[in-house]
Amino acid sequence: MLTSRWSERTARTVLWSSWIVAALLMLDVAPGAWYVLVVAVSALLLCLVPHALPEVSRTGSRADLLAIAIMYVGVVGLMRLAFVGFTTDHVAGLFLSFAAALLLGVVGPIYFTVWRRRADLSDLGLRLGDWRTTGLLALVFAGVQFALTLWGYDLPAPVDWVPLLVMALVVGVFETIFFRGFIQNRLEAAYGPVGGIGVASVLYGLYHVGYGMGGSELLFLTGLGIVYAVAFAQTRSALVLWPLLTPLGSFFNAVDSGDIDLPWASIAGFVDVLAVMVLTGWLARRHVRKTHATEVPVQQALSHP
């Protein structure tokens, strides 16, 4: 029985990982809005394969959906304020609003998960899990991404790309925790894998309206959101996406477009944001350990009156 379940899980991982590689390769073939159509239809067809979908425990609640809605509106609103309201004409306002959005998307889910739901950080994908599978998939997916984008690409001077790399890494932490660990996990718990991944991917695409992007870009990013969501679902570990796959993609787009010009000083700002994220995670882990240390003696006393 255990062997059968292990084989089924392995077959499912191979099936969907092959699809992810194919979907990444399609980035050079299906332009713009066509990408979401190709990705969505092929994924739905693959769902028809027997045992292609894992069993997901339905533990969603109205409180989860309300928390998602409030934080999502807050994040998109702050992004919109930063990139459409302040713009580069008001750099201080832009960065403060941008930083607030990133922190809301990380600190908010950690607080809600650990202090409100009394769950562990692993519920947000902040876990090692099966490190062999996670590491292998992370390298394979990132390798395909690198081959398609940065292989043979002539980078500009370090002053032009190092700040962009730091930004991509920090934004990658935010997107992985907020959209995968929090929104996707909670929506899958409420609606199952197909509904959860579908809605989470649409929300991921639409959130880029905060950056001032148009319709075709939002559709394309929705398709990319499906790919990232399926990749995360393979191991439920954030490490399958970060620090390789998603930062590589956003870094290349930032460098290739040439629309973002960041000074060296911006690195300090992003490091500060990352430090607050890490501190919040450390405090949450400490809280979980203290809670567990308190609950165990109480449970033992109750079981042995």
N, C-alpha and C positions, 0 to 999 in steps of 0.2 A: 504493500500500500504506500509506504513512504517512498520507495523507489519509483512507483508510478507517478506520484505527485511531483517528485523532483524532476523526472523526465518531462512531465507536462509543463512545468515551470520553465525548464531549460528550452524546450521547443518553442514556447511562447516568447521567450527572450530573444531567441535567434530569429524568429519570424518578424517581430516588431523592430528589432535592431537592423535587420536587412532593409526593412521598409524605410527606416530613418535615414540610412545611408543613401538609399535611392532618392528619397525626398530632398536630401541635401544636394545631391548631384543634379536634381531638377532645377536648382536655383539658376543654373546657366542655360536652361532650356525653356522653362515656362516663365515668360515675362510678366511682371506686374501683377495685376488682378487675376490673371489666369492661374497663378500659382496656388491660390487658395482653393480654386475649383479642383485642380488636379490632386492636391494633397487631401482635401476633404473627401472626395469621391473614392479615391484609392483606399483611404483609411476605413471608410464605411464598408467597402467591399471586403476588406481584410477582416472586419469584425464578424463576417458571416462564416469564417473558418471555424470549425468546431474547437472549443476550448481556447479560442484566441483571446478571450476577455477573462481577466482574473476576477475572483470574487472579492467584492468590496463590502466591508461592514457598513450598514446604513446607520450611522450615528449622528447624522446631521440634525440641526435644530434651528428654530426661528432665530435664536440669539446669534448663531453662527452667520446666518444670512444677513441679519441686521448689521452685525459688525463688519461684514464684507462691504455692504452698501455704504456705510458711513465712511469707512477708511478709503474706499475706492473713490468716492466723490471728493473727499479731502485731497487725495493724492493728485487726481486729475485737475482739480481746481488750482492747486498750488503750482502744478506744472504749467497750466495755462497762464497763470499770473506771471510766472517767471519768463516764459518764452514768447508770449503774445502780449502780455501787459507791459512788463518792464523792458524786455528785449535787451539787446547789447548796448542800447543807449543809456541804460541804468544798470551797470554791472553789479553793483552792491545789492540792489533789490533782486536782480535776476538770480544771483548766487544764493542769497538767503532763502528765497522762495524754493529754489531747486533743492537746496540742502534740507529744508523743512519737509518737502515731499519725500525725499529719500529716507529721512529719519522716521516719518510717520509710517512709511511702508515697511519698516523693519521693527521699530520699537513698538508700534501698535500691535502687530500680530504676536510678538513675543509676550507682551503684557497680557493680551487677551487669552493666549494659549496657556501660559504658565500660571498667572494669578487668577484669571477668571474661570477658565475651564479646568484648572488644576491638572493639566496634562504635562507631558514632558516635551523638551525641545525636539525630540525625534519626530513629533507630530508636525513639525515644520520642515522636515527633511534634514535637520541638523544632526546627522548621525553618520557613522561610517558604514554600518550595515555589512553586506557582503562585499568587503573591500576589493577582493579579486575581480569580481564581476563589474563593480563600479569603476575601478581603475581601468580595466580593459575597455569598457564601453566609452569612458571619457576620452581615452587616447584615440580610439577608432573614430569617434564622431568629430573630435577636434582635428584629427589628421585630415579627414575629408574636407572640413571647413578651411583648414590652412592651405591645402592643396588648391582649393578653388579660388582663394582670395590673396593670400600673402606670399605664396610660393613664387619666387622670382620678381616680386613687387619691389620697386625702388622706393624705399622710404625717404622722406625728406630729412632735413637736419634734425638731430635729436630734440632741439628746442621746440620743434613743430609737432613731434609725435609722442614724446615721453609724457607730457601732461594729458594727452588724449588717452594714452594707455592706462594711466592712473584713474582717470574718469571712468573708462570702460570697466575696470575692475570693481570700482565702488558701485557703479550703477548695476553691474552684474550681481552683486550681493543683494541689492534691493530687489531686483526683478525676480531672482531665484527664490528668495524668502517670501516675498509678497504674492507673486502670481503662482508659483508652484507649490511651495510649502504651505502657504495659508489658503489662498483662494481655491486652487485646484484640489487640494486635499479635502477641504470642507465641502466643496461642491460635489466631489465624487462621493463623499459620505452621504450627501443629501439626494443625489440624482443618479448615482451609479457612474461607471467609468466613461461611457459614451456621452451622457448628458453633462457630467462634470467637466470632462476635458473640452467638450464643445463650447460650453458657456465660458469657461475660463479662458479659452483661446480667443473668443470674441471680445471679452473684456480686455485682454492683452492688446489686441489690435486697436480697439477703440481708445485705449488710454493714451495712444500716441497723438490723439487730437490735442492733448496738452502741449505737445511740441509744435503745434501748428501745421501738422501734416494733412494732406488731402485724401480724398476717397480711395484712389488707386493704391496709395501707400498703406492706408489702413487695411485694405483687403489683403495686400501682400503680407503684411505683418501678422494678420490673423492666421494666414496659412503657416507662417513661420512659427507662430504661437502653438499651433497644433503639433508641429514637429518637436518643439521643445517640451511640450506637455507629455507627449508619448515617451520621449527620452527620459524624462523625470520619473514617469510611472514604472520604468523597468526596474529601478532599484529603490525608489523613494528616498534617495540621497541627493542632497544638493550638489555633491561633488561630481555627479555625472554631467552637470552643466557648468559649474564654476570651480576653478578659475580658468578653464580652457574654452569650452565651446561658445558660450554666449558672449564673454568678453572679446574673443577673437572676432566675432561677427560685428559687434558694435564698434570695435576699434578700427576695423577695416573701413566700415562705412563712414566713420568720422574722418579718417585720413583721406579716403578716396574722394569724398564730396568736397573737402576743403572749405566747408562752410563754418567750421568752428575753429577759432583762433584763441588758444588759451596761453596765458603767460606761465612762467615757471612758478610764480607765487601761488597759482591755483592748486598746485600739488598739496601745499600745506592745508588748504581748505578741505580738499577731499580726504586727506589723511585724518583731519579732525573729525569729519563725518564718520569715517570708518571706525575711528577710536570709540565714538559714542555707541556705534552698533555693537562692537566687540564688548564694551563694558556692559551694555544691556544684556547681552547673551551670558556674560559671566555672572552677573547678578541673578539672572533667571536660573542658571544651573545651580548656583549656590542655594537659592530658595528651594529648588526641587530636592536637593540633598538634605537640607534641614527639615523639610516637611516629611520626607521619607524616614529620616532618623527619628522623628517624633512619633510617626504613625506606627512603626514596627513594634516598639515596646507596648503601645496601647493595644494593638491587635494580639500580641502574645499574652498580655494580661487577661484579655477577654476570653481567649481560647483556653486559658488555664486558671480558672477561678480558684 
